[in-house]
């Protein structure tokens, strides 16, 4: 608890203060984003969940192929290896969190439920123990770090209610304390990361629409350097958490920049017929194209809408399929004249 217990030592620079002002300006637009995306919120959350799982699997270097990871992210799958069981457990845990992130409470029982979930069909994760001598007792008594976690959570809540400390700084210092206290027998860093994400998702709704772990993975090495720096003076009560705090703020700002760009695109696309918009994109794509090309151009459009548009254009004799299955491609053709293939488009046609 050495980081949270010494929050008074932290001085926020003018540069970081300006970043925080931008962050909280974005945070104030949460109601706008929720209202704007309300019609397609389930689709956004599904995509975010998939991106989170893919990034987490890569961050943990799980022994799974990319294709297998994507299948696990997209649909229910039967696990066959320990790494697959771990990913399935992470999926279940994140799914529960995604349903109502604002309802998450930082409690010892919640951490207990999380480690039970992650222990399913893999090596068990338990609260670590150590021997401690109590007053008036000569023998050493076994002590559970579950009690230490309870004290850490109480300190976090006390600091939060005092309103003396900035939220992202508090979350970063809680994370560093959890890591250094070695609360669990294994997967201490993974559970710390999930709790970090849960606290952020509770307070910053941007992670309904943008993947936290996607950005976390991008700066994996930087984050690991930040943890090493923070751990160096932790035992003396002077953990250098500035680097982690700044990276957390930048991650949040990048996420908000992405959602702001999505909002602009969404407002534009909302006023257009989605199917016509997809058809327009097909006319601009190469002669041979795939569904994935359309997904990239229209990330906010469901697969069902893309499939309906492709079926309509096929019936209208504007495109034809090349092959079958997920890897199939499509070709744009001249309506009513398949013999000569592609139509050459010109700005100066008569």
CORUR-V556567 format. One line per field, one symbol per residue. phi: phi as a letter, one per 20 degrees, with the letter a starting at -180 (. if undefined). psi: psi as a letter, one per 40 degrees, with the letter a starting at -180 (. if undefined). burial: 1 if it has 24 or more other C-alpha atoms within 12 Angstrom, else 0. A space follows every 10 residues. Layout:
phi->???
psi->???
burial->???
//
This chain:
phi->.ffffcffff deffffffff ffffffgfeg ffffffegfd fffgffffff fffffffffe lfebfgffff fffebfcefc cfffffffff fffffffffb ffefcfcgff ffffffffef mcffdcffcb eceegmcfff dfcefffffg fffffgffff fflecfgfff ffffgffgff flfdfblfff fgfffgffff ffdcfgffdc fffffffgdg ffffffffff fgdffencge egffffffff ffffffffff ffffffffff edffffffff fffeffgdbc fffffffcfe dfffffffff ffffffmdbb fcncnfefdc cecefmbfge mfeeecfdff
psi->edddefddeh hhiddddddd dddddddeed ddddddeddf dddddddddd ddddddddde figiiddddd ddddihihid iddddddddd dddddddddg deehhgiddd dddddddeeh eahihihiii hhhihehdih hhhheddddd dddddddddd ddfeiidddd dddddddddd efdidifddd dddddddddd ddehededeh hdddddddfd dddddddddd ddeddeefhg eddddddddd dddddddddd dddddddddd eihddddddd ddeeiidhii dddddddgee hidddddddd dddddefdii igiiadeiii hhihhegdde bihhhiefi.
burial->1111111001 0000010011 0011011001 0011011000 1001111111 1111111111 0001000111 0110000000 0011111111 1111101100 1001011001 1101111111 0000111000 0000000000 0000110111 1110111010 0000111111 1111111111 1111101111 1111111111 1111111111 1111111000 0010011001 1001001111 1111111111 1111110111 0110010000 0001100110 1110001111 1001001111 1100111011 0010000111 1000000001 1110000000 0000000000
//
